[in-house]
Amino acid sequence: MANEHRTRTDRLLALLLARKGRRVSLPEVQRAAGAQHGARIGELREHGYVIDNVMERMEGEIYSWYVLRAEPGETAPMFPIPQAQPQTEAVSRWELECMARRGRTG
């Protein structure tokens, strides 16, 4: 079980590193890290990764994203969490749904 546990953490870290500084939706995090994604995020934070959780309430529903801000030894930049832009970067179906609810798909 410990090996599977490490693999899930490794998959989560690879996902966050590939999208460093950009939002990663909760469903994507859960696919990479499994049901115990909070524990995997906690492990990475203990190792020095700066990971923010961004939550938005839209029409009574709460949506959540994670953003890797800095790796161990780096200083986290002081900038706002970027909004996904469909014209310039890949956006998940879930994010498109969120933007549609806010009237931002065009």
N, C-alpha and C positions, 0 to 999 in steps of 0.2 A: 504494500500500500504506500510506503514511503516513496518508492520510485514513481508511482503514478502521481503522487502529491507533488513531487519535484517537477515532473513533466508538465503538469498544469501551470505551475508557477513559471516555468520556462516559456510555455506558449503565451501566457499573459504578458510576460516581459517582452517577448518578440513583437507582439501586437502593439504594445505601448511604444516601444522604440521605433517601430516603423511609422508611427503616427505622432511622434514626439511634438509637443506643442499644439496638437490639434485634438479635437474631441473624439473619443471612442465611446460609442453608445453602450448602455448597460447590456442589451442583448448580445453585442459582440464580445464584451468582457465575459459574460456568462458562458458563451460558447467556448471561449478559450480556457477559462479557469474553472468552470463547473459551478455547482450550486454553492460551494463555499468560496465564492469569488472575494468576499470581504476579507477572509483569512489570507488569501493569496496577496491581496493589495496590502494588507498589514505587514506581511513578510517583506515585501519589496520596500515598504516605507522603513522598516527596521534596518534594512541594508543600505539606507541612504537615498533611496529614490524619492523625489518629491512628486507626489501624485495628488492632484486636486479632484474633488467630486463636485460637479456642477449639477444643480437640480433646478428645474423650471416647472411651474404649475401652469397648465393650460387647460381651460375649460374643465376644471375640477380634477384633472389627472396630473400626476407628477411624472416627469421624464428626467432621466439621470444619465450623465456622461462622466467619463474619467479623462483627465488630461495629465500626461507625464510632463512635468515642468522642468525637472533637472535630474541628472544622474548623480550617483555618489561622487562627492568632491566638487560638483558644480554649484554655482549660486543660481537659485531660481530667478529667472527674469521677472521684473515687475511690469507685467502687461496684462491687459484684459484677456479673458478666455475668448479665442476667436470664434466667430460664428461660421458655420459651414456655408460655403458658397457653391451652389450646384454648377456654376459655369466654370469654376477653376479647380475643383477637386472632387474626388469621389465622395459621394454622399450615400449613406445607407438608405434603404427603403424606409426604415423607421424614422430617420431624420427628415426625409422628404415628407412623411406623414405629419411630423411635428410642424414643419415649416408651412405646410398647407393649412393647418389649423390656425396658424398665425397670419396667413395670407402672404407668405413670402416665397412662393414657388416660381414666380416669373422673374 
